[in-house]
């Protein structure tokens, strides 16, 4: 289910499109594209990677913001947002799913292969360049961050920068809280307003919704995600020229996330503040180490934002992406 999006004045440079990958010619992927106007870096491509819930429409305000603030200054890059198979406007299912277990027919590694093919074809059709000639920046949210990381691992040297917005904790089964049935469990360590019964209820509710075995609408399996990305801080990523890519790691606002969790999942704020938020921040601290130390920024907090940072504050995303784009321009000097 797509999240509702605020009304956005759509700049004329934004255009929709649909494409059939040559590797999967029976299905279409819908995308949004912007042809850049930067004379200083005409072969830059920013690709936006969705989570499981917020589709490509969630990036529209940020894309529009980049166009507005950079149109008459440094120029804006070419930009691409797309819906994976079975997501948003891409109603066709992944052809690879046929004959496979329902909901587990393709995984993050398959999504990475599709993304690589998509970039290759868009580069040729829209920019009339090979993807190897482009400077690629990946902007991602949630499981899109796992796709971004695994893309750079799979295709080292291909990506100049990553902006990771509240990444999924890829090596977790979303078992954030103490197990009341585990040996050594101490009820006295729980927050005062959380009983064992509440703890059990929350653990069951999260497992039913977020366990890696749970099927999602697009059929992107998370069952092997912890095997694909077992560590938050490794392996080190390799960007162009054998240097690490520029990496910015952003986390949600602790209090805003806790309030959202109370509203959406009835999770006591104390559980989020004592367990979930510290665990998530520790994961983000690891992500900040996947590149060279002098090319890492964060983790920083998106004030007033929950998990869907691009929806809650697109201007924040515009600002952080602009920092990256300006840095890449300085690299050319």
Residue frames as qw, qx, qy, qz and C-alpha x, y, z in Angstrom:
[[0.000, 0.888, 0.461, 0.000, 0.00, 0.00, 0.00],
 [0.409, 0.421, -0.018, 0.809, 1.40, 3.36, -0.99],
 [0.241, -0.498, -0.456, 0.697, 1.52, 6.15, 1.56],
 [0.215, 0.901, 0.372, 0.068, -0.58, 9.26, 0.83],
 [0.548, 0.032, 0.064, 0.833, 1.57, 12.05, -0.52],
 [0.013, 0.705, 0.242, -0.666, 1.21, 15.81, -0.08],
 [0.553, 0.793, 0.251, 0.050, 0.30, 17.87, -3.12],
 [0.518, -0.425, 0.318, 0.670, 3.44, 18.89, -5.00],
 [0.440, 0.814, -0.079, -0.371, 3.84, 21.39, -7.81],
 [0.858, 0.029, 0.409, 0.310, 5.45, 19.23, -10.47],
 [0.060, -0.678, 0.370, 0.633, 8.24, 20.97, -12.40],
 [0.732, 0.562, -0.117, -0.367, 8.06, 20.61, -16.16],
 [0.222, 0.600, -0.766, -0.066, 11.35, 18.69, -16.16],
 [0.423, -0.128, 0.855, -0.270, 9.76, 15.68, -14.46],
 [0.636, 0.228, -0.424, -0.603, 8.39, 13.10, -16.88],
 [0.788, -0.147, 0.536, -0.266, 6.86, 9.64, -16.40],
 [0.464, 0.469, -0.666, -0.347, 7.83, 6.57, -18.35],
 [0.903, -0.135, 0.357, -0.198, 7.63, 2.79, -18.57],
 [0.278, 0.631, -0.703, -0.174, 10.26, 0.34, -19.69],
 [0.991, -0.062, 0.018, -0.114, 10.68, -3.38, -20.25],
 [0.352, -0.673, 0.627, 0.171, 14.03, -4.74, -19.20],
 [0.601, 0.449, -0.590, -0.299, 15.68, -6.80, -21.89],
 [0.095, 0.225, -0.936, 0.255, 16.34, -9.40, -19.20],
 [0.192, 0.359, 0.833, -0.374, 12.60, -9.56, -18.36],
 [0.056, -0.016, -0.437, -0.897, 10.77, -8.46, -21.52],
 [0.253, -0.469, -0.797, -0.283, 7.33, -9.65, -20.43],
 [0.349, -0.747, -0.493, 0.277, 6.88, -7.07, -17.65],
 [0.226, 0.746, 0.055, 0.624, 7.00, -3.28, -17.39],
 [0.467, -0.412, -0.393, 0.677, 8.62, -1.03, -14.80],
 [0.062, 0.908, 0.289, 0.296, 7.19, 2.45, -14.32],
 [0.590, -0.212, -0.159, 0.762, 9.57, 5.27, -13.56],
 [0.038, 0.982, 0.151, -0.106, 9.93, 9.03, -13.16],
 [0.729, 0.074, 0.135, 0.667, 12.81, 10.71, -14.94],
 [0.001, -0.967, -0.016, 0.256, 14.47, 14.12, -14.98],
 [0.747, 0.416, 0.028, 0.518, 17.06, 15.06, -17.57],
 [0.504, -0.608, -0.138, 0.598, 19.70, 17.12, -15.81],
 [0.341, 0.914, 0.104, 0.194, 20.77, 20.62, -16.80],
 [0.521, -0.758, 0.242, 0.309, 24.18, 20.73, -15.12],
 [0.606, 0.753, -0.248, 0.056, 26.86, 21.85, -17.56],
 [0.127, -0.714, 0.660, -0.196, 29.56, 21.10, -14.98],
 [0.262, -0.183, 0.944, -0.084, 28.48, 17.48, -14.61],
 [0.615, 0.182, -0.249, -0.726, 26.11, 16.45, -17.41],
 [0.659, 0.100, -0.725, -0.174, 26.58, 12.72, -16.85],
 [0.101, -0.148, 0.767, -0.616, 25.47, 12.50, -13.24],
 [0.576, -0.289, -0.583, -0.494, 22.51, 10.27, -12.37],
 [0.267, -0.215, 0.665, -0.663, 20.76, 10.19, -8.99],
 [0.523, -0.175, -0.762, -0.340, 18.66, 7.07, -8.45],
 [0.455, -0.331, 0.403, -0.722, 16.02, 6.92, -5.70],
 [0.398, 0.010, -0.916, -0.043, 15.36, 3.53, -4.11],
 [0.611, -0.444, -0.119, -0.645, 12.04, 2.81, -2.40],
 [0.296, -0.219, 0.833, -0.412, 11.29, 0.91, 0.73],
 [0.045, 0.228, 0.965, 0.122, 8.51, -1.67, 0.82],
 [0.085, 0.680, 0.651, -0.325, 5.67, 0.72, 1.66],
 [0.134, 0.820, 0.013, -0.556, 6.50, 4.14, 0.21],
 [0.753, 0.394, 0.419, 0.320, 6.70, 3.94, -3.59],
 [0.503, 0.188, 0.191, 0.822, 8.38, 6.28, -6.10],
 [0.089, -0.811, -0.334, -0.472, 5.75, 8.97, -5.52],
 [0.601, -0.736, -0.188, 0.247, 7.27, 9.49, -2.06],
 [0.593, -0.212, 0.167, 0.759, 10.37, 11.02, -3.71],
 [0.317, 0.709, 0.433, 0.457, 8.50, 13.52, -5.89],
 [0.214, -0.972, -0.098, -0.008, 8.72, 16.46, -3.46],
 [0.598, -0.580, 0.321, 0.452, 12.47, 15.94, -2.96],
 [0.575, 0.242, 0.513, 0.590, 13.07, 15.67, -6.72],
 [0.133, 0.871, 0.344, 0.325, 11.07, 18.85, -7.30],
 [0.413, -0.890, 0.033, 0.189, 13.05, 20.56, -4.55],
 [0.648, -0.271, 0.402, 0.587, 16.40, 19.67, -6.11],
 [0.414, 0.540, 0.477, 0.556, 15.24, 21.08, -9.44],
 [0.086, -0.950, -0.257, -0.158, 14.03, 24.33, -7.86],
 [0.460, -0.841, 0.141, 0.248, 17.09, 25.12, -5.75],
 [0.582, -0.341, 0.512, 0.532, 19.71, 24.06, -8.31],
 [0.592, 0.661, 0.437, 0.148, 18.12, 25.09, -11.61],
 [0.292, 0.925, -0.013, 0.242, 19.87, 28.46, -11.75],
 [0.403, -0.809, 0.427, 0.030, 22.94, 27.74, -9.62],
 [0.307, -0.451, 0.809, 0.219, 25.08, 24.63, -9.98],
 [0.572, 0.187, -0.591, -0.537, 22.47, 22.89, -12.11],
 [0.771, -0.197, 0.453, -0.402, 20.50, 19.78, -11.20],
 [0.159, -0.291, 0.912, 0.243, 21.49, 16.21, -12.06],
 [0.597, -0.046, -0.615, -0.513, 19.54, 13.68, -14.04],
 [0.372, -0.193, 0.706, -0.570, 17.28, 11.80, -11.64],
 [0.550, -0.031, -0.739, -0.389, 15.45, 8.49, -11.73],
 [0.449, -0.133, 0.676, -0.570, 12.82, 7.06, -9.39],
 [0.519, 0.068, -0.714, -0.465, 11.03, 3.81, -10.14],
 [0.770, -0.233, 0.332, -0.492, 8.63, 1.26, -8.74],
 [0.118, -0.288, 0.945, 0.103, 9.91, -2.28, -8.52],
 [0.408, -0.142, -0.786, -0.442, 7.77, -5.08, -9.96],
 [0.457, -0.492, -0.741, 0.015, 4.51, -5.38, -8.05],
 [0.315, -0.486, -0.369, 0.727, 4.92, -1.97, -6.41],
 [0.080, 0.528, 0.017, -0.845, 3.15, 1.35, -7.03],
 [0.585, 0.563, -0.106, -0.573, 2.45, 1.86, -10.73],
 [0.265, 0.398, -0.848, -0.227, 4.49, -1.21, -11.74],
 [0.799, -0.096, 0.240, -0.543, 1.56, -3.59, -11.55],
 [0.827, 0.301, -0.467, -0.084, 3.31, -6.40, -13.45],
 [0.821, -0.520, 0.234, 0.012, 4.73, -9.06, -11.18],
 [0.115, -0.669, 0.695, 0.237, 8.35, -10.04, -11.38],
 [0.813, 0.300, -0.384, -0.319, 8.52, -12.70, -14.13],
 [0.294, 0.393, -0.831, 0.260, 11.07, -14.53, -12.03],
 [0.459, -0.188, 0.592, -0.636, 8.38, -15.34, -9.46],
 [0.819, 0.138, -0.239, -0.502, 6.58, -17.78, -11.72],
 [0.870, 0.063, -0.489, 0.010, 6.71, -21.30, -10.35],
 [0.356, 0.253, -0.627, 0.645, 8.43, -20.23, -7.15],
 [0.289, -0.469, -0.726, 0.412, 7.21, -20.04, -3.57],
 [0.029, -0.836, -0.374, -0.400, 4.64, -17.26, -3.27],
 [0.330, -0.941, 0.008, -0.072, 6.16, -14.15, -1.76],
 [0.564, -0.632, 0.449, 0.285, 9.70, -15.48, -1.96],
 [0.825, 0.476, 0.253, 0.170, 10.34, -15.66, -5.70],
 [0.531, 0.596, -0.121, 0.590, 12.97, -12.93, -5.75],
 [0.604, -0.620, -0.257, 0.429, 15.20, -11.22, -3.20],
 [0.116, -0.913, 0.102, 0.377, 17.43, -8.17, -2.76],
 [0.427, -0.328, 0.637, 0.551, 20.13, -9.68, -4.96],
 [0.371, 0.478, 0.713, 0.355, 17.57, -10.02, -7.75],
 [0.052, 0.945, 0.291, -0.138, 16.38, -6.45, -7.18],
 [0.311, -0.708, 0.353, 0.526, 20.00, -5.33, -7.53],
 [0.428, 0.036, 0.728, 0.535, 20.36, -7.15, -10.85],
 [0.236, 0.758, 0.586, 0.162, 17.15, -5.49, -12.08],
 [0.129, -0.932, -0.042, 0.336, 18.42, -2.08, -10.95],
 [0.404, -0.440, 0.533, 0.599, 21.69, -2.58, -12.80],
 [0.349, 0.335, 0.738, 0.470, 19.83, -3.45, -15.99],
 [0.071, 0.888, 0.451, -0.053, 17.43, -0.53, -15.52],
 [0.233, -0.814, 0.171, 0.504, 20.29, 1.95, -15.13],
 [0.416, -0.156, 0.664, 0.601, 22.00, 0.52, -18.21],
 [0.267, 0.541, 0.706, 0.372, 18.88, 0.91, -20.37],
 [0.047, -0.937, -0.295, 0.179, 17.85, 4.32, -19.03],
 [0.373, -0.619, 0.311, 0.617, 21.41, 5.56, -19.59],
 [0.328, 0.050, 0.700, 0.632, 21.26, 4.56, -23.23],
 [0.118, 0.645, 0.700, 0.283, 17.67, 5.58, -23.95],
 [0.155, -0.936, -0.309, 0.068, 17.51, 8.84, -22.01],
 [0.309, -0.853, 0.236, 0.349, 21.11, 10.04, -21.71],
 [0.762, 0.629, -0.148, 0.029, 22.63, 8.35, -24.75],
 [0.042, 0.687, -0.687, 0.235, 25.56, 7.14, -22.67],
 [0.704, -0.063, -0.702, 0.084, 26.67, 3.84, -21.26],
 [0.636, -0.745, -0.163, -0.117, 26.11, 3.49, -17.52],
 [0.801, -0.181, -0.086, 0.564, 29.88, 3.14, -17.09],
 [0.332, 0.414, 0.073, 0.844, 30.22, 6.77, -18.20],
 [0.362, -0.755, -0.247, -0.489, 27.87, 8.05, -15.51],
 [0.109, 0.231, -0.663, 0.704, 28.54, 9.26, -12.00],
 [0.542, -0.440, -0.632, -0.336, 25.84, 7.47, -10.02],
 [0.140, -0.249, 0.560, -0.778, 24.40, 8.55, -6.68],
 [0.434, -0.352, -0.812, -0.168, 21.98, 6.29, -4.80],
 [0.286, -0.263, 0.350, -0.853, 19.40, 7.80, -2.42],
 [0.509, -0.161, -0.828, -0.170, 17.53, 5.16, -0.47],
 [0.494, -0.384, 0.332, -0.706, 15.03, 4.57, 2.31],
 [0.840, -0.173, 0.351, -0.376, 14.35, 1.48, 4.43],
 [0.859, 0.000, 0.481, 0.176, 15.00, -1.73, 2.46],
 [0.565, 0.814, -0.011, 0.136, 16.13, 0.48, -0.40],
 [0.172, -0.847, 0.500, -0.055, 19.27, 1.09, 1.67],
 [0.736, -0.219, 0.637, 0.075, 19.98, -2.65, 1.66],
 [0.749, 0.573, 0.302, 0.138, 19.52, -2.66, -2.11],
 [0.222, 0.944, -0.229, 0.091, 21.90, 0.29, -2.41],
 [0.440, -0.662, 0.607, 0.009, 24.59, -1.36, -0.27],
 [0.778, 0.013, 0.617, 0.115, 24.35, -4.68, -2.06],
 [0.618, 0.776, 0.111, 0.055, 24.43, -2.90, -5.42],
 [0.079, 0.893, -0.439, 0.059, 27.78, -1.30, -4.58],
 [0.600, -0.411, 0.686, 0.006, 29.09, -4.60, -3.24],
 [0.794, 0.317, 0.515, 0.062, 28.01, -6.39, -6.42],
 [0.572, 0.698, 0.167, 0.398, 29.25, -3.67, -8.79],
 [0.529, -0.621, -0.042, 0.576, 32.27, -2.11, -7.07],
 [0.334, -0.179, 0.308, 0.873, 33.46, 1.19, -8.50],
 [0.089, 0.496, 0.680, 0.533, 30.06, 2.02, -9.99],
 [0.270, -0.851, -0.428, -0.142, 28.61, 4.39, -7.38],
 [0.326, 0.496, -0.246, 0.767, 30.10, 7.72, -6.28],
 [0.148, -0.214, 0.480, -0.837, 27.85, 8.42, -3.29],
 [0.378, -0.418, -0.816, -0.132, 25.03, 7.03, -1.15],
 [0.290, -0.305, 0.280, -0.863, 22.43, 8.80, 0.98],
 [0.393, -0.198, -0.898, 0.019, 20.94, 6.21, 3.34],
 [0.374, -0.352, 0.100, -0.852, 17.70, 7.29, 5.01],
 [0.655, -0.249, 0.485, -0.523, 16.70, 5.17, 8.02],
 [0.406, 0.311, -0.825, -0.241, 18.02, 1.92, 6.65],
 [0.914, -0.227, -0.206, -0.264, 16.36, -1.37, 7.38],
 [0.415, -0.601, 0.674, -0.108, 18.32, -3.29, 10.02],
 [0.691, 0.376, -0.505, -0.355, 19.28, -5.88, 7.47],
 [0.401, 0.234, -0.865, 0.191, 20.87, -8.41, 9.82],
 [0.287, -0.062, 0.640, -0.710, 17.92, -8.45, 12.23],
 [0.141, -0.348, -0.895, -0.241, 14.77, -10.52, 12.51],
 [0.264, -0.524, -0.116, -0.801, 13.14, -7.47, 14.12],
 [0.706, -0.492, -0.498, 0.112, 13.24, -9.12, 17.53],
 [0.162, 0.694, -0.205, 0.671, 14.07, -5.84, 19.26],
 [0.483, -0.611, 0.241, -0.579, 12.92, -6.57, 22.77],
 [0.177, -0.354, 0.876, -0.274, 13.73, -9.03, 25.58],
 [0.611, -0.095, -0.704, -0.349, 12.26, -12.52, 25.33],
 [0.561, -0.491, 0.327, -0.580, 10.27, -13.20, 28.47],
 [0.987, -0.079, 0.017, -0.136, 10.79, -16.94, 27.94],
 [0.616, 0.552, -0.462, 0.320, 14.57, -16.70, 27.66],
 [0.770, -0.363, -0.361, 0.381, 16.77, -17.95, 30.45],
 [0.446, -0.166, -0.176, 0.862, 17.90, -15.07, 32.63],
 [0.047, -0.628, -0.378, -0.679, 15.02, -12.77, 31.69],
 [0.248, -0.276, -0.539, 0.757, 14.61, -10.10, 34.36],
 [0.004, 0.769, 0.595, 0.233, 11.21, -8.46, 34.49],
 [0.333, -0.796, -0.183, 0.471, 12.70, -5.66, 36.57],
 [0.371, -0.219, 0.385, 0.816, 14.66, -4.45, 33.52],
 [0.158, 0.595, 0.649, 0.448, 11.46, -3.58, 31.69],
 [0.056, -0.326, 0.030, -0.943, 10.17, 0.00, 31.71],
 [0.187, 0.087, 0.698, -0.685, 7.72, 0.63, 34.53],
 [0.591, 0.306, 0.135, -0.734, 4.73, 0.89, 32.19],
 [0.619, 0.319, -0.623, -0.356, 5.47, -2.37, 30.33],
 [0.770, -0.260, 0.494, -0.310, 4.18, -5.65, 31.71],
 [0.336, -0.200, 0.880, 0.269, 5.20, -9.10, 30.52],
 [0.496, 0.538, 0.676, -0.088, 1.80, -9.37, 28.84],
 [0.310, 0.894, -0.020, -0.323, 2.37, -6.15, 26.90],
 [0.142, -0.617, 0.693, 0.345, 5.84, -7.32, 25.95],
 [0.458, 0.095, 0.872, 0.141, 4.50, -10.63, 24.62],
 [0.461, 0.736, 0.458, -0.189, 1.79, -8.85, 22.66],
 [0.176, 0.881, -0.262, -0.353, 4.28, -6.46, 21.05],
 [0.275, -0.411, 0.816, 0.299, 6.72, -9.22, 20.17],
 [0.489, 0.330, 0.806, 0.053, 3.92, -11.22, 18.51],
 [0.376, 0.848, 0.253, -0.275, 2.60, -8.15, 16.66],
 [0.055, 0.796, -0.473, -0.375, 6.02, -7.22, 15.28],
 [0.376, -0.195, 0.875, 0.234, 6.82, -10.82, 14.29],
 [0.510, 0.527, 0.677, -0.064, 3.53, -11.06, 12.38],
 [0.353, 0.911, 0.109, -0.181, 4.29, -7.88, 10.44],
 [0.150, 0.895, -0.411, -0.087, 8.08, -7.60, 10.16],
 [0.747, -0.302, 0.575, 0.141, 9.62, -11.06, 10.47],
 [0.029, 0.489, -0.652, -0.579, 11.83, -11.84, 7.44],
 [0.193, 0.149, 0.954, 0.177, 9.50, -14.73, 6.61],
 [0.320, 0.635, 0.502, -0.491, 6.47, -12.46, 6.26],
 [0.430, 0.390, 0.586, 0.566, 5.35, -11.93, 2.66],
 [0.037, 0.525, 0.106, -0.844, 4.95, -8.35, 1.39],
 [0.602, 0.631, 0.297, -0.389, 2.71, -7.13, -1.47],
 [0.424, 0.742, -0.418, -0.307, 5.48, -6.88, -4.07],
 [0.999, 0.047, -0.026, 0.008, 6.85, -10.32, -3.24],
 [0.355, 0.703, -0.510, 0.344, 10.38, -9.14, -2.40],
 [0.871, -0.333, -0.348, 0.101, 11.70, -11.81, -0.05],
 [0.111, -0.832, 0.409, -0.357, 13.68, -10.72, 3.01],
 [0.952, -0.297, 0.003, -0.069, 14.30, -14.26, 4.16],
 [0.865, 0.052, -0.034, 0.498, 17.97, -14.28, 3.13],
 [0.127, 0.929, -0.043, 0.344, 18.68, -10.59, 3.81],
 [0.559, -0.766, 0.317, -0.014, 20.75, -11.27, 6.93],
 [0.851, -0.052, 0.376, 0.362, 22.90, -13.65, 4.87],
 [0.533, 0.684, 0.189, 0.461, 23.40, -11.10, 2.09],
 [0.080, 0.723, -0.215, 0.651, 24.24, -8.29, 4.55],
 [0.733, -0.375, -0.535, 0.189, 25.30, -9.92, 7.83],
 [0.494, -0.357, -0.262, 0.748, 27.17, -6.89, 9.21],
 [0.102, 0.947, 0.278, -0.123, 26.32, -3.21, 9.44],
 [0.186, -0.881, 0.288, 0.325, 29.94, -2.07, 9.25],
 [0.181, -0.425, 0.777, 0.428, 31.33, -4.31, 6.52],
 [0.730, 0.008, 0.173, 0.661, 32.36, -5.00, 3.88],
 [0.100, -0.602, 0.078, 0.788, 33.91, -1.69, 2.97],
 [0.611, 0.698, 0.369, -0.061, 32.43, -0.30, -0.21],
 [0.474, -0.195, 0.407, 0.756, 34.52, 0.66, -3.24],
 [0.366, 0.824, 0.235, -0.362, 33.64, 3.68, -5.34],
 [0.658, 0.730, -0.040, 0.179, 35.27, 5.15, -8.43],
 [0.305, 0.754, -0.460, 0.357, 39.07, 5.38, -8.52],
 [0.661, -0.025, -0.688, 0.298, 39.30, 2.68, -5.79],
 [0.062, -0.205, 0.460, -0.862, 38.27, 5.20, -3.13],
 [0.052, 0.420, 0.853, -0.304, 35.28, 4.65, -0.92],
 [0.010, -0.632, -0.499, -0.593, 32.06, 6.33, -2.06],
 [0.144, -0.252, 0.310, -0.905, 30.72, 9.34, -0.16],
 [0.407, -0.398, -0.819, -0.069, 28.23, 7.93, 2.37],
 [0.251, -0.305, 0.276, -0.876, 25.71, 9.88, 4.45],
 [0.335, -0.288, -0.894, 0.078, 23.80, 7.90, 7.09],
 [0.316, -0.309, 0.077, -0.894, 20.56, 9.37, 8.45],
 [0.174, -0.248, -0.924, 0.234, 18.41, 8.05, 11.27],
 [0.268, -0.692, -0.520, -0.423, 14.88, 8.88, 12.36],
 [0.190, -0.524, 0.325, -0.764, 14.04, 11.27, 15.19],
 [0.190, -0.023, -0.930, 0.314, 13.78, 9.07, 18.30],
 [0.244, 0.268, 0.569, -0.738, 10.78, 10.84, 19.85],
 [0.549, 0.322, -0.217, -0.740, 8.89, 11.20, 16.57],
 [0.470, 0.158, -0.840, -0.222, 9.46, 7.52, 15.74],
 [0.056, -0.106, -0.883, 0.455, 8.31, 6.46, 19.20],
 [0.402, 0.317, 0.316, -0.799, 5.15, 8.51, 18.85],
 [0.571, 0.299, -0.487, -0.589, 4.48, 7.03, 15.41],
 [0.336, 0.085, -0.937, 0.035, 5.02, 3.49, 16.74],
 [0.178, 0.200, 0.711, -0.650, 2.54, 4.16, 19.55],
 [0.519, 0.371, 0.040, -0.769, -0.03, 5.31, 16.99],
 [0.617, 0.354, -0.544, -0.445, 0.51, 2.63, 14.35],
 [0.609, 0.103, -0.785, 0.054, 1.51, -0.40, 16.45],
 [0.654, -0.684, -0.103, -0.306, 0.39, 0.58, 19.97],
 [0.752, 0.089, -0.407, 0.511, 4.02, 0.19, 21.04],
 [0.449, -0.840, -0.190, 0.237, 4.64, 1.87, 24.39],
 [0.276, 0.915, -0.221, 0.197, 6.93, 4.86, 23.93],
 [0.494, -0.705, 0.506, -0.055, 9.19, 3.49, 26.66],
 [0.881, 0.036, 0.439, 0.170, 9.84, 0.30, 24.66],
 [0.618, 0.725, 0.083, 0.291, 10.88, 2.29, 21.60],
 [0.012, -0.924, 0.292, -0.246, 13.09, 4.63, 23.62],
 [0.608, -0.592, 0.525, -0.065, 14.76, 1.94, 25.72],
 [0.740, -0.062, 0.644, 0.185, 15.26, -0.77, 23.11],
 [0.673, 0.596, 0.399, 0.180, 14.34, -0.02, 19.47],
 [0.221, 0.970, -0.083, 0.054, 15.95, 3.39, 19.04],
 [0.368, -0.735, 0.552, 0.140, 19.33, 2.52, 20.62],
 [0.740, 0.022, 0.637, 0.216, 19.53, -0.70, 18.56],
 [0.573, 0.749, 0.296, 0.152, 18.74, 1.18, 15.34],
 [0.017, 0.967, -0.253, -0.020, 21.29, 3.88, 16.12],
 [0.584, -0.486, 0.618, 0.203, 23.96, 1.24, 16.80],
 [0.728, 0.356, 0.531, 0.246, 23.25, -0.21, 13.35],
 [0.354, 0.923, 0.091, 0.123, 23.58, 3.25, 11.78],
 [0.328, -0.826, 0.433, 0.152, 26.91, 3.76, 13.55],
 [0.696, -0.109, 0.646, 0.292, 28.07, 0.64, 11.75],
 [0.590, 0.686, 0.389, 0.176, 26.80, 1.88, 8.39],
 [0.049, 0.985, -0.146, -0.078, 28.90, 5.00, 8.78],
 [0.452, -0.603, 0.613, 0.238, 31.98, 2.75, 8.67],
 [0.816, 0.294, 0.486, 0.108, 31.33, 1.12, 5.28],
 [0.555, 0.767, 0.020, 0.321, 33.45, 3.72, 3.49],
 [0.535, 0.240, -0.304, 0.751, 36.65, 5.67, 4.08],
 [0.317, -0.568, -0.526, 0.549, 36.51, 7.64, 7.32],
 [0.088, -0.370, 0.051, 0.923, 36.98, 10.97, 5.55],
 [0.238, -0.081, -0.596, -0.763, 34.10, 10.19, 3.17],
 [0.313, -0.453, -0.834, 0.041, 31.55, 9.34, 5.83],
 [0.192, -0.306, 0.130, -0.923, 28.91, 11.66, 7.28],
 [0.729, -0.357, -0.139, -0.567, 26.70, 10.68, 10.20],
 [0.047, -0.585, -0.780, -0.214, 24.78, 9.14, 11.60],
 [0.094, -0.059, 0.131, -0.985, 22.75, 12.32, 11.74],
 [0.156, 0.443, 0.824, -0.317, 19.16, 12.61, 12.89],
 [0.049, -0.384, -0.503, -0.773, 16.31, 13.87, 10.72],
 [0.078, 0.139, 0.556, -0.816, 14.54, 16.06, 13.24],
 [0.534, 0.266, 0.225, -0.771, 10.79, 15.59, 13.28],
 [0.610, 0.311, -0.570, -0.454, 10.93, 12.56, 10.99],
 [0.856, -0.169, 0.434, -0.225, 9.84, 8.99, 11.43],
 [0.711, -0.084, 0.627, 0.307, 10.92, 6.09, 9.23],
 [0.538, 0.599, 0.465, 0.368, 9.79, 7.64, 5.93],
 [0.340, -0.525, -0.022, 0.780, 12.11, 10.63, 6.00],
 [0.145, 0.075, 0.515, 0.841, 11.52, 11.63, 2.37],
 [0.202, -0.633, -0.656, -0.357, 7.80, 11.91, 3.13],
 [0.430, -0.734, -0.409, 0.330, 8.08, 13.63, 6.51],
 [0.153, -0.863, 0.106, 0.469, 10.62, 16.24, 5.43],
 [0.784, 0.492, 0.226, 0.302, 11.53, 16.30, 1.73],
 [0.151, 0.948, -0.188, 0.207, 13.46, 19.53, 2.28],
 [0.604, -0.624, 0.493, 0.054, 15.81, 17.68, 4.61],
 [0.835, 0.146, 0.462, 0.261, 16.50, 15.19, 1.83],
 [0.471, 0.843, 0.083, 0.248, 17.05, 18.05, -0.62],
 [0.192, -0.919, 0.332, -0.089, 19.58, 19.60, 1.74],
 [0.698, -0.419, 0.566, 0.130, 21.55, 16.40, 2.35],
 [0.782, 0.392, 0.401, 0.272, 21.54, 15.45, -1.32],
 [0.296, 0.937, -0.047, 0.178, 22.74, 18.95, -2.23],
 [0.434, -0.768, 0.467, 0.065, 25.67, 18.55, 0.16],
 [0.779, -0.051, 0.576, 0.242, 26.64, 15.36, -1.68],
 [0.615, 0.692, 0.293, 0.240, 26.22, 16.91, -5.14],
 [0.031, 0.975, -0.205, 0.074, 28.33, 19.91, -4.16],
 [0.599, -0.562, 0.550, 0.151, 31.02, 17.61, -2.80],
 [0.780, 0.239, 0.510, 0.273, 31.11, 15.68, -6.06],
 [0.396, 0.894, 0.076, 0.193, 31.50, 18.97, -7.95],
 [0.263, -0.880, 0.394, 0.012, 34.44, 19.89, -5.71],
 [0.804, -0.207, 0.518, 0.203, 36.02, 16.53, -6.44],
 [0.710, 0.591, 0.279, 0.260, 36.32, 17.58, -10.08],
 [0.061, 0.987, -0.147, 0.038, 38.40, 20.64, -9.30]]
